[in-house]
Amino acid sequence: MSELNSILEPGMLVRHPAQPDWGIGQVQSNINSRITVNFQHEGKVVLDGRRVALDRVFDLD
């Protein structure tokens, strides 16, 4: 869905645009459009990168 998803690497911080209550997540892996993210308030979630475009977080304000 998003070219940004293809450059996500472990350790990068992201938000799920449709789930703001999940908080900030840290990318655990990104393999063949399957992105595993550990979110602050939701825990570990495996997302289909072809269906959701994650927002990269650059600062924690």
WOTA-V886769 format. One record per run of one state. SS is the DSSP state (~ for helix, > for strand, _ for the rest). FROM is the first residue (numbers start at 1). TO is the last residue. If there is no record, write none. Layout:
ss;from;to
SS;FROM;TO
SS;FROM;TO
//
This chain:
ss;from;to
_;1;2
~;3;7
_;8;12
>;13;15
_;16;19
~;20;22
_;23;24
>;25;31
_;32;33
>;34;39
_;40;42
>;43;48
_;49;54
>;55;56
_;57;61
//
